[in-house]
């Protein structure tokens, strides 16, 4: 299970909630399904919040003439996402339940 979970978090850095959805649908045990559900909820929540934040910040920066800074904001959001997924992967390796800063329970 640990290898699958590590792979899920690594893939989530690059393809977002799609990896968590694939692992959620193909989980063989309840433990794998619970881990994938936790990750899926985070990835969907993060995608929603990141989209809104990128749009709002990009719009505001564009209005004041700093539109070229908006891609740097998107890069910072992606780096934060990668950090959170890496931290979750390490928590899973240690046998702990990962904690996510944003996690709406959208998948029950």
C-alpha positions, 0 to 999 in steps of 0.5 A: 500500500505504501508504494501506491500511496507514494505514487499517488502523491507524486503524480498528484503534484503534476496531474492534480486530482486525476491521480487521486481519483484513479487510485480511489476508484482502483483501491483494493482495501478500505485503508487504500480507499480512505487514503485516496479519498482524503487525497482526492478531497484535498486535491479537489479543494485545492484546485477550486481554491487555487483557481479562484486565487489565481483568477482574483490575484491575476485580475488585481495585479492586471488592474494595477499594471503588474500583470506579468507578476501573475505567473509568479503567483501561479508558480508559488501556488504550485510550489505550495501544492508540491510541498503539501503533497510531499509532506503528506507522502512523508506522513504516510511513510511514517504511518500517520494520517496526513494533514491538509491545510484545505480539505472540504469533504466533497467525496464521502 
